[in-house]
Amino acid sequence: MSFVAAVGPATAQEPSEEPASRVWALDQITVTTTGLGTSRATHTGNISKISGDDVDFIAPIQPAEALNRLPGVGIQQGSGAEHLTAIRSPVLSGGAGAGSFLYLEDGVPMRAAGFANVNALMEAMEEISGGIEVVRGPGGARYGSNAEHGLINFLSRPPAPDGDAELSAWAGPHDLFKITGTASTTLRGEGVATHGFRGSFSTLHDGGFRASSGLDQQKARMRYDFETPETRLQATLTAVNVNQETAGFVEGPDAYKNPALYKTNPNPEAYRDAWAVRAAVRIERDLADDLMLVLTPYARKNEMNFLMHFLPGTPVEENSHWSGGLLSSLVADLDGGHRIIFGFDSEYTDGSLTEFQEGPTAGFPPNLSPQGLHYDYDVQALVLAPYIHSEWRLAPATVFTAGLRFEYTRYDYTNHAPVGTFGRYLRIPSRVDEFGDVTPKIGLLHVFNDNVTGYVNVARGTRAPQTTDLYRLQRLQVPDEAKSEELDSIEVGARGDWLGVSYETNLFYMKKRNYYFRDAGGFNVTDGKTNHAGIELELAAPLGHGFDIAGSATYARHTYAFDNVTATEVIRDGDDVDTAPRTIANVRLGYVFNEGLGRAELEWVHMGSYWMNAGNTAQYDGHDIFNLRLDYAVTETVTLFGKLTNILDRRYADRADYSDFGTGTERYFPGEDRALILGASLRF
């Protein structure tokens, strides 16, 4: 067991006669699907939200610690800030992992669609938050490429009406230390205008429980709000920097359990350095009582440099892009409770990527990954997307929604490396590629009574290929093979309140075509097909005497729907997709004490077994982990905080995988030992 006592974050709770149960409610307001405030109870389709207060209480070291509380979400943490995401999907890697999920900040994508990052959450600023909203499955007409399997929207914290300030710090084992701070003020200008300002920052140092696995992160955000009776403006500027020493997989049967292996790092030379800056301004202008114009211009810049320790030869990749765009919509409220949103999104991106191997490849044939330049190219991208979203009140208790989006994507690729095959790498001549994708969606919601609301949604999600899908090719591949992925989805759900239990449950079925992934030989498959079906449940309830319970659970099957037989791997129609656990769950038992001044929470995290390889020959058994959290408001300004993770000190794997190269072997990212983190928060 590791132990370090220090100061750390928590949210002070005001005394109250009723327990502050921190569980979601059906009258919770959500904004993600339409960009406008919508009650969760009458939202057509699934949506889950983690409130800003919940984020404060969880005090996540990385976003996965909070997001994995939600149904259908399974984010596997790698080394440092690295991770892979699953939302109604297997845990996806490579271009599929980068391009199948959309990550937003206040409704604006954090990266350009064709230049996504498989570790995209490292660029989020969840620590000081107005909440996090998650939509599972296709994102609807309002969102385009990458909103295929789901989307995550990080909401910035608004300025407080009367101003506020908070400084928090916490520490734990392995030189873990994190400080966050935020302050805001609101000014009343001339007439009825108001001006709100908030500045926030976060800094993290984590020495890592494995050898040579340190992480440093710095994040900062400025937000400005302006409001008059006819105009509302919200401007944000966010900057994130990441520097980490990366620990690679430990290899061998059950290596994550081996005391001699699980804290070691086979790749002490590995690293990842990245930074991102983004700015956006959302302007709402009332043109009439029933007509509103919304314009959101934005700009962003990203750079990353990392050692690809997971590939033979361990080349270094450097990638960057800058981009700017405009999200625009016209919102018309019609008589009878109907609404139509006409939108047009546009974006231009200029990106580049180089991959260079400094030395010869050891342990593999030299021509597998030759020394020297692998790739060097630029891509200029243009995306134009008109869309329409409509809501029609067919009866007082029935709402029909329909939407349609057309998205045109153009990539102008310029190659700077010698054309042709270089070992296993293929550099193609400069070219232009264009894609046109249509994403329709229809939904129906009906309020049966005060306790039951049902809905059904039919939708298509698409994503144009990532630029790496198109231009970082392998030998034996042919240009033009990569097509836009398409995912057709149907879900049926219900939410409501039953005997004091707030619940939401849904059934879903999805079929995906043109699935693009890397097989066990390290080569890209461009025409895969998969099926996805499951049931999800989210619930929360007070238990009395200060106790409450909340949780989520998912049972799902993600299977291949085609055959792919190679010398190194056999995939058959009906096999489970690798890294696709059938069961995941998260349950929290809470207790509020001393008239609301304190809260304790016991959390159970369940990860079911899953196949580690696409051939379904190696399996990870899954795990069950228990965590304990506690915060207590000592005074109106000082709150103490603590959490004990992995209470039973179980050996488990954050990620279990199978080597793609050589004869193949089990490999793991081991989970951390039992750890105690303590701290305090000061409000003034």
C-alpha positions in Angstrom: 0.0 0.0 0.0 1.2 3.5 -0.9 0.5 6.5 1.3 1.1 10.2 1.2 -0.9 12.8 3.0 -1.2 16.3 1.6 -3.9 18.7 0.5 -6.4 18.1 -2.3 -9.7 19.2 -4.0 -13.2 18.8 -2.9 -16.4 20.7 -3.1 -17.7 22.3 0.1 -21.3 21.5 0.8 -23.7 23.9 2.4 -25.5 22.4 5.4 -29.0 21.2 4.6 -31.8 19.3 6.2 -32.0 16.9 3.2 -29.0 14.7 2.1 -27.1 16.1 -0.9 -27.2 12.8 -2.7 -25.2 13.8 -5.8 -27.4 11.7 -8.0 -28.9 12.7 -11.4 -32.4 13.9 -11.7 -34.9 13.8 -14.6 -35.2 17.6 -14.6 -31.5 18.0 -15.2 -30.9 20.4 -18.1 -28.8 19.2 -21.0 -27.4 21.2 -24.0 -25.4 18.9 -26.2 -27.8 17.5 -28.9 -29.3 20.8 -30.0 -27.1 23.4 -28.4 -30.0 24.7 -26.4 -31.2 23.9 -22.9 -33.4 20.7 -22.9 -34.7 18.8 -19.9 -33.3 15.3 -19.7 -36.8 14.0 -19.0 -38.1 15.1 -22.5 -34.9 14.5 -24.4 -35.4 12.4 -27.5 -32.7 9.8 -27.2 -30.1 8.8 -24.7 -27.9 11.3 -22.9 -26.0 11.1 -19.7 -24.5 13.9 -17.6 -21.9 14.2 -14.9 -22.5 17.5 -13.1 -19.7 19.9 -12.2 -20.3 19.1 -8.5 -19.8 15.4 -9.3 -16.6 16.1 -11.1 -15.3 18.0 -8.1 -16.2 15.2 -5.8 -14.6 12.5 -8.0 -11.5 14.6 -8.3 -10.3 12.6 -11.3 -6.6 12.4 -12.0 -7.6 11.6 -15.7 -11.0 12.0 -17.3 -11.6 8.2 -17.5 -12.1 8.1 -13.7 -15.3 10.1 -14.1 -16.5 9.0 -17.6 -16.4 5.3 -16.8 -19.3 5.9 -14.4 -21.7 6.1 -17.3 -23.4 3.3 -19.2 -21.9 2.1 -22.4 -18.6 3.9 -21.7 -15.3 2.0 -21.2 -12.2 4.0 -21.4 -9.0 2.0 -20.8 -6.1 4.0 -19.3 -2.7 3.5 -20.7 0.5 5.1 -19.5 0.3 8.7 -18.2 -2.4 10.6 -20.1 -2.7 7.9 -22.8 -5.9 6.0 -23.2 -8.3 4.3 -25.6 -12.0 4.8 -25.7 -15.1 2.7 -26.1 -18.7 4.2 -26.3 -21.2 1.5 -27.5 -18.2 -0.1 -29.1 -15.2 -2.2 -28.5 -12.1 -0.4 -27.3 -10.9 1.0 -30.6 -7.3 1.9 -31.5 -5.5 3.5 -34.5 -7.6 5.5 -36.9 -10.8 3.8 -35.7 -10.0 4.9 -32.1 -9.3 8.4 -33.2 -12.1 8.9 -35.7 -15.1 7.1 -34.2 -15.7 9.4 -31.2 -16.2 13.2 -31.2 -14.7 15.2 -28.3 -16.2 18.7 -27.8 -15.7 21.7 -25.6 -18.9 23.7 -25.3 -20.2 22.1 -28.5 -17.0 22.8 -30.6 -14.9 19.9 -31.7 -11.5 20.0 -29.9 -9.7 18.7 -33.1 -10.4 18.8 -36.8 -12.3 15.8 -38.0 -9.6 14.1 -40.2 -6.8 14.9 -37.7 -8.2 13.3 -34.6 -6.1 12.0 -31.7 -6.6 8.5 -30.3 -5.6 10.1 -26.9 -7.9 13.0 -27.3 -9.0 13.3 -23.7 -5.5 14.5 -22.8 -6.5 17.8 -24.4 -9.7 18.1 -22.3 -9.9 20.3 -19.2 -12.4 18.4 -17.0 -11.0 19.5 -13.6 -12.9 22.7 -13.3 -16.1 22.0 -15.2 -19.7 23.0 -15.7 -20.4 19.3 -16.4 -19.7 16.6 -18.9 -22.4 15.3 -21.3 -22.2 12.0 -23.2 -24.4 10.8 -26.1 -24.0 7.1 -27.0 -24.4 6.1 -30.7 -24.6 8.4 -33.7 -24.6 12.1 -32.8 -27.4 13.2 -35.0 -27.7 15.8 -37.7 -26.0 18.6 -35.7 -22.6 16.7 -35.6 -20.8 15.2 -38.5 -17.6 13.1 -38.8 -16.4 11.4 -35.7 -19.8 11.4 -33.9 -20.2 7.8 -35.0 -20.1 5.6 -31.9 -20.7 8.6 -29.6 -19.6 12.0 -28.4 -18.3 13.6 -25.2 -19.0 17.3 -24.6 -17.0 19.1 -21.8 -18.8 22.1 -20.6 -16.8 25.0 -19.2 -17.8 26.5 -15.8 -19.6 29.8 -16.2 -18.8 32.9 -14.1 -20.7 33.0 -10.8 -23.4 35.7 -10.6 -21.8 37.1 -7.4 -18.2 36.0 -8.1 -16.3 33.2 -6.5 -12.7 31.9 -6.0 -11.3 28.4 -5.2 -7.9 26.9 -4.7 -7.4 23.2 -4.3 -4.4 20.9 -4.1 -4.0 17.2 -3.5 -1.2 14.7 -3.4 -0.7 10.9 -3.3 1.9 8.2 -3.9 4.7 8.3 -6.4 5.2 12.0 -6.1 1.6 12.7 -7.3 0.7 16.4 -6.8 -2.1 18.4 -8.4 -3.2 22.0 -7.9 -6.3 23.6 -9.4 -7.7 27.1 -9.1 -10.5 29.2 -10.5 -11.9 32.7 -9.9 -14.8 34.6 -11.4 -16.5 38.0 -11.2 -19.6 39.4 -12.8 -20.0 43.1 -13.6 -23.2 45.0 -14.4 -22.6 47.3 -17.3 -24.6 50.2 -18.7 -28.3 49.5 -18.9 -29.1 45.7 -18.5 -25.8 44.4 -19.9 -23.7 42.0 -17.8 -20.1 40.9 -18.2 -18.8 37.7 -16.6 -15.2 36.6 -16.4 -13.7 33.3 -15.2 -10.1 32.2 -15.1 -9.1 28.6 -14.3 -5.9 26.6 -14.2 -4.7 23.1 -13.3 -1.2 21.6 -13.0 -0.4 18.0 -12.4 2.8 16.1 -11.6 2.7 12.3 -11.3 5.9 10.3 -10.9 4.0 7.1 -12.0 3.9 3.8 -10.1 5.9 2.1 -12.9 9.5 2.9 -13.7 10.2 5.9 -15.9 6.5 6.8 -16.3 6.3 10.4 -15.1 3.6 12.8 -16.3 3.4 16.6 -16.2 0.2 18.4 -17.4 -0.6 22.1 -17.4 -4.0 23.5 -18.4 -5.6 26.9 -18.4 -8.8 28.5 -19.5 -10.3 32.0 -19.8 -14.0 32.5 -20.2 -15.9 35.7 -20.9 -19.7 35.9 -20.9 -21.7 39.0 -22.2 -25.5 39.3 -22.0 -28.2 41.8 -23.0 -31.9 41.0 -23.5 -31.3 40.4 -27.2 -27.7 39.1 -27.4 -25.7 36.5 -25.5 -22.0 35.8 -26.0 -19.7 33.2 -24.6 -15.9 33.2 -25.4 -13.4 30.7 -24.3 -9.6 30.4 -24.7 -8.1 27.0 -23.5 -4.5 25.9 -23.5 -3.2 22.4 -22.6 0.4 21.1 -22.4 1.4 17.4 -21.8 4.9 16.0 -21.2 5.2 12.4 -20.2 7.6 9.5 -19.9 5.7 6.6 -21.4 5.7 3.1 -20.0 5.2 0.4 -22.5 3.4 -3.0 -22.2 4.7 -5.6 -19.9 4.7 -8.9 -21.9 4.1 -12.5 -21.1 1.2 -14.7 -19.6 -0.5 -12.8 -16.8 2.5 -10.4 -16.7 0.3 -7.8 -14.8 0.2 -10.2 -11.8 4.0 -10.9 -11.8 5.7 -9.0 -8.9 8.9 -8.9 -10.9 7.3 -7.3 -14.0 4.2 -5.2 -13.4 6.1 -2.1 -12.1 8.8 -2.3 -14.8 8.9 -0.4 -18.0 10.3 -2.2 -21.1 10.5 1.1 -23.0 12.2 3.6 -20.6 13.2 5.7 -23.7 9.5 6.3 -24.7 8.0 9.8 -24.4 5.0 11.9 -25.5 5.0 15.7 -25.7 1.9 17.6 -26.9 0.3 20.9 -26.6 -3.0 22.4 -27.8 -4.5 25.9 -27.9 -8.1 26.6 -29.0 -10.5 29.6 -28.9 -14.2 29.9 -29.7 -16.9 32.6 -29.5 -20.6 31.6 -29.4 -22.9 34.5 -30.3 -26.7 34.2 -29.9 -28.8 37.0 -31.3 -32.6 37.1 -31.0 -33.9 38.3 -34.4 -37.5 38.1 -33.3 -39.5 36.5 -30.4 -39.4 33.2 -32.2 -36.2 33.4 -34.3 -32.6 33.2 -33.1 -29.3 33.3 -35.0 -26.3 31.4 -33.5 -22.7 31.9 -34.8 -19.7 30.2 -33.4 -16.3 31.1 -35.0 -13.4 29.1 -33.6 -9.7 28.4 -34.2 -7.2 25.9 -32.8 -3.6 24.7 -33.0 -2.1 21.3 -32.0 1.3 19.8 -32.0 2.6 16.4 -30.8 5.9 14.6 -30.8 6.2 11.0 -29.5 8.2 7.8 -29.7 6.2 5.0 -31.3 7.4 2.4 -28.8 4.7 -0.1 -29.8 6.1 -0.5 -33.4 9.2 -2.4 -34.5 12.1 0.1 -34.8 10.4 2.6 -32.5 10.2 5.5 -35.0 9.4 9.1 -33.9 6.2 10.7 -35.1 5.7 14.5 -35.3 2.3 15.8 -36.2 0.5 19.1 -36.1 -2.4 21.0 -37.5 -4.0 24.4 -37.3 -7.6 25.0 -38.2 -10.5 27.4 -38.1 -14.1 27.3 -38.8 -17.6 28.6 -38.3 -20.7 26.8 -36.8 -23.9 28.6 -37.8 -27.5 27.9 -37.2 -30.9 29.6 -37.4 -33.4 28.5 -34.8 -37.1 29.0 -35.5 -39.8 28.3 -32.9 -43.1 27.7 -34.5 -46.7 27.8 -33.2 -47.8 24.6 -31.6 -44.5 23.8 -29.9 -42.6 23.0 -33.1 -38.9 23.9 -33.7 -36.7 23.9 -36.8 -32.9 24.5 -36.8 -31.2 25.3 -40.1 -27.4 25.0 -39.9 -24.2 25.3 -41.9 -20.8 24.3 -40.6 -17.5 25.0 -42.4 -13.9 24.3 -41.5 -10.4 24.6 -43.0 -7.4 22.7 -41.7 -3.7 22.7 -42.6 -1.9 19.7 -41.1 1.4 17.8 -41.4 3.0 14.5 -40.3 6.5 13.0 -40.4 7.7 9.6 -39.2 11.4 8.9 -38.9 13.3 6.0 -37.5 16.7 6.9 -36.1 18.4 3.4 -35.9 18.0 -0.1 -37.3 15.2 -2.4 -36.2 16.3 -4.9 -33.6 14.6 -8.3 -33.1 12.7 -8.2 -36.4 13.7 -8.5 -40.1 15.4 -5.2 -41.2 13.0 -4.6 -44.0 10.0 -4.7 -41.7 10.8 -1.2 -40.5 13.9 0.2 -42.2 16.0 3.0 -40.7 15.3 6.4 -42.1 12.3 8.5 -43.2 9.0 6.6 -43.3 6.5 9.4 -44.1 6.5 13.1 -44.7 3.4 14.8 -45.9 1.0 17.8 -45.6 -2.7 17.8 -45.9 -5.1 20.8 -46.4 -8.7 19.9 -45.6 -12.0 21.6 -46.3 -15.3 20.5 -44.7 -18.7 22.0 -45.6 -21.8 20.7 -44.0 -25.4 22.0 -44.3 -28.0 20.4 -42.0 -31.5 20.6 -40.7 -32.9 19.4 -37.3 -36.6 19.6 -36.5 -38.9 18.9 -33.6 -42.6 18.4 -34.2 -45.1 18.2 -31.3 -47.7 15.7 -32.7 -49.7 15.8 -29.4 -49.2 17.3 -26.0 -47.3 14.1 -24.9 -45.7 13.2 -28.2 -42.7 14.7 -30.1 -41.3 13.6 -33.4 -37.8 14.6 -34.4 -36.1 14.4 -37.8 -32.8 15.6 -39.0 -30.5 15.4 -42.0 -26.9 16.4 -42.6 -24.8 16.4 -45.7 -21.0 16.7 -45.2 -18.5 17.3 -48.0 -14.8 16.6 -47.1 -11.9 17.5 -49.4 -8.3 16.5 -48.6 -5.4 18.0 -50.6 -2.4 15.7 -49.9 1.2 16.7 -50.7 3.9 14.0 -50.3 7.5 15.1 -49.5 9.0 11.6 -49.2 10.2 9.4 -52.1 7.3 7.7 -53.7 7.0 3.9 -53.5 7.5 1.1 -51.0 10.0 1.5 -48.2 10.1 -1.7 -46.1 6.5 -2.2 -45.0 5.6 1.4 -45.7 4.0 2.8 -48.8 4.3 6.5 -49.8 1.9 7.5 -52.5 2.1 10.5 -54.9 0.4 13.8 -54.1 -3.4 13.7 -54.7 -6.8 15.1 -53.9 -9.6 13.0 -52.2 -13.2 13.9 -51.8 -16.0 12.4 -49.7 -19.7 13.1 -49.4 -21.6 11.7 -46.5 -25.3 11.9 -45.5 -26.5 11.3 -42.0 -30.2 11.1 -41.4 -31.9 10.7 -38.1 -35.5 10.3 -36.9 -36.9 9.9 -33.4 -40.1 9.6 -31.5 -40.7 10.4 -27.8 -43.9 9.8 -25.9 -44.7 10.7 -22.3 -46.9 7.8 -21.1 -47.4 9.3 -17.6 -45.5 11.2 -14.9 -43.3 8.1 -14.3 -42.6 6.7 -17.8 -41.3 8.3 -21.0 -40.3 6.2 -23.9 -38.4 6.9 -27.1 -37.1 5.3 -30.3 -34.3 6.6 -32.5 -33.1 5.5 -35.9 -29.9 7.1 -37.1 -26.8 6.8 -39.3 -23.4 7.8 -38.2 -20.5 8.3 -40.6 -16.9 9.4 -40.6 -14.7 10.3 -43.6 -11.4 8.5 -43.3 -8.7 9.9 -41.1 -5.8 11.4 -43.1 -3.6 8.7 -41.6 -6.1 6.1 -43.0 -5.5 7.5 -46.5 -1.9 8.5 -46.6 0.1 6.4 -44.0 -0.4 3.2 -46.0 1.3 -0.2 -45.8 2.7 -2.2 -48.6 0.2 -4.3 -50.5 -2.4 -1.6 -49.9 -4.0 0.2 -52.8 -4.9 3.9 -52.6 -8.6 4.6 -52.8 -9.5 1.5 -50.7 -10.4 3.5 -47.6 -14.0 4.6 -47.7 -16.2 6.6 -45.3 -17.4 4.3 -42.4 -21.1 4.0 -42.0 -22.9 2.9 -38.9 -26.7 2.4 -38.9 -28.3 2.4 -35.4 -31.7 1.8 -33.8 -32.3 2.3 -30.1 -35.5 1.9 -28.0 -35.4 3.4 -24.5 -37.4 4.5 -21.4 -36.7 6.8 -18.5 -38.7 7.9 -15.5 -39.2 7.4 -11.8 -40.3 4.2 -10.2 -40.9 4.1 -6.5 -38.4 6.9 -6.1 -35.8 5.3 -8.3 -34.8 7.6 -11.3 -33.9 5.3 -14.2 -33.0 5.2 -17.9 -32.6 2.1 -19.9 -32.3 1.3 -23.6 -31.8 -1.4 -26.1 -29.6 -0.8 -29.2 -28.6 -2.5 -32.3 -26.0 -1.2 -34.8 -24.3 -2.4 -38.0 -21.1 -0.9 -39.3 -19.6 -1.0 -42.8 -16.2 -0.1 -44.1 -14.6 -0.7 -40.7 -10.9 0.3 -41.0 -8.5 -1.4 -38.6 -5.0 -3.0 -38.4 -4.8 -6.8 -38.4 -2.4 -9.0 -36.4 0.2 -8.8 -39.1 0.2 -5.0 -38.7 -1.6 -4.4 -42.0 -4.7 -2.2 -42.5 -8.0 -3.8 -43.3 -10.3 -1.4 -45.1 -13.6 -3.2 -45.6 -14.5 -4.7 -42.3 -18.0 -5.2 -41.0 -19.2 -5.4 -37.4 -22.4 -5.7 -35.5 -23.2 -4.2 -32.1 -26.1 -5.0 -29.8 -26.8 -4.5 -26.1 -28.8 -3.1 -23.2 -27.8 -0.2 -20.9 -29.1 0.8 -17.5 -28.6 3.9 -15.4 -30.3 4.5 -12.1 -30.2 6.6 -8.9 -32.2 6.5 -5.7 -32.2 7.8 -2.1 -32.2 4.9 0.4 -33.1 6.9 3.5 -31.1 7.8 6.7 -28.6 9.7 4.5 -27.8 6.8 2.2 -28.2 6.9 -1.6 -27.2 4.6 -4.5 -26.4 5.3 -8.1 -25.0 3.1 -10.9 -24.8 2.0 -14.4 -24.5 -1.3 -16.2 -24.1 -2.5 -19.7 -24.4 -5.9 -21.4 -23.4 -5.8 -25.1 -21.9 -8.0 -27.8 -19.7 -6.5 -30.5 -19.0 -9.0 -33.2 -17.3 -9.3 -36.6 -19.7 -9.7 -39.6 -17.1 -10.8 -42.1 -14.2 -13.3 -42.6 -10.6 -12.1 -42.7 -8.1 -15.0 -42.9 -4.3 -14.2 -43.0 -1.2 -16.2 -42.1 -1.1 -14.6 -38.6 -4.8 -14.3 -37.8 -8.2 -15.9 -38.5 -11.3 -13.7 -38.1 -14.6 -15.4 -38.6 -18.1 -14.0 -38.9 -19.7 -14.0 -35.4 -16.4 -13.8 -33.5 -16.2 -11.2 -30.7 -14.3 -8.1 -31.7 -11.1 -7.9 -29.5 -11.2 -5.8 -26.4 -15.0 -5.8 -26.2 -16.1 -6.9 -22.7 -19.7 -8.1 -22.7 -20.3 -6.6 -19.2 -19.2 -3.4 -17.6 -20.7 -1.8 -14.5 -20.2 1.0 -12.0 -22.2 1.2 -8.7 -21.8 3.8 -5.9 -23.2 3.7 -2.4 -23.2 7.1 -0.9 -23.7 8.4 2.7 -24.3 12.1 3.6 -23.7 12.9 7.2 -23.5 15.7 9.7 -26.4 17.7 8.2 -24.9 17.6 4.7 -21.4 18.8 5.7 -19.8 15.4 4.8 -20.2 12.7 2.1 -18.7 9.3 1.8 -19.0 7.0 -1.2 -18.0 3.4 -1.9 -17.6 2.6 -5.6 -17.5 -0.8 -7.3 -16.0 -0.9 -10.8 -16.6 -4.0 -12.8 -14.9 -4.9 -16.0 -16.0 -8.2 -17.6 -13.7 -10.7 -19.4 -12.8 -10.0 -23.1 -10.8 -11.4 -25.9 -7.4 -9.9 -26.3 -7.0 -10.7 -30.0 -9.3 -10.7 -33.0 -8.9 -14.5 -33.4 -10.5 -15.1 -30.0 -7.7 -17.3 -28.7 -6.4 -15.2 -25.7 -8.7 -13.9 -23.0 -8.4 -11.4 -20.1 -10.5 -12.5 -17.2 -11.7 -9.1 -16.2 -11.6 -7.5 -12.7 -13.6 -5.9 -9.9 -12.1 -2.9 -8.1 -13.4 -1.0 -5.1 -12.7 2.7 -4.3 -13.7 4.9 -1.3 -14.1 8.7 -1.4 -14.8 11.2 1.3 -15.1 14.9 1.6 -16.0 17.1 4.6 -16.7 20.8 4.9 -14.8 21.8 8.0 -15.9 25.5 7.7 -17.7 27.5 5.0 -14.4 28.0 3.3 -12.3 24.9 4.0 -13.1 21.3 2.8 -11.0 18.3 3.4 -10.9 15.5 0.8 -9.6 11.9 0.5 -9.9 8.9 -1.6 -8.6 5.3 -1.3 -8.4 3.6 -4.7 -8.2 -0.2 -5.3 -9.0 -0.8 -1.6 -8.4 -4.6 -1.8 -5.0 -4.0 -3.6 -6.0 -6.3 -6.5 -3.7 -7.1 -9.4 -5.5 -6.1 -12.6 -4.8 -4.7 -16.0 -6.1 -1.3 -17.2 -5.6 -2.7 -20.7 -5.0 -6.3 -21.9 -3.8 -6.7 -25.5 -2.0 -9.1 -27.8 1.2 -8.3 -29.7 0.7 -7.7 -33.4 4.2 -8.7 -34.4 6.5 -11.8 -34.3 5.0 -14.9 -32.8 2.5 -12.9 -30.7 2.3 -12.7 -26.9 0.1 -11.3 -24.2 0.8 -7.8 -23.1 -0.6 -5.5 -20.5 -0.8 -2.1 -18.9 -0.9 -3.1 -15.2 -3.4 -1.3 -12.9 -2.0 0.7 -10.0 -1.7 -0.7 -6.4 -3.8 0.5 -3.5 -3.3 4.3 -3.2 -4.4 7.0 -0.7 -4.8 10.6 -1.9 -5.7 13.3 0.6 -6.2 17.0 0.3 -8.1 20.2 0.9 -10.0 23.0 -0.9 -10.1 26.6 0.1 -13.0 28.9 -1.1 -12.9 32.6 -0.6 
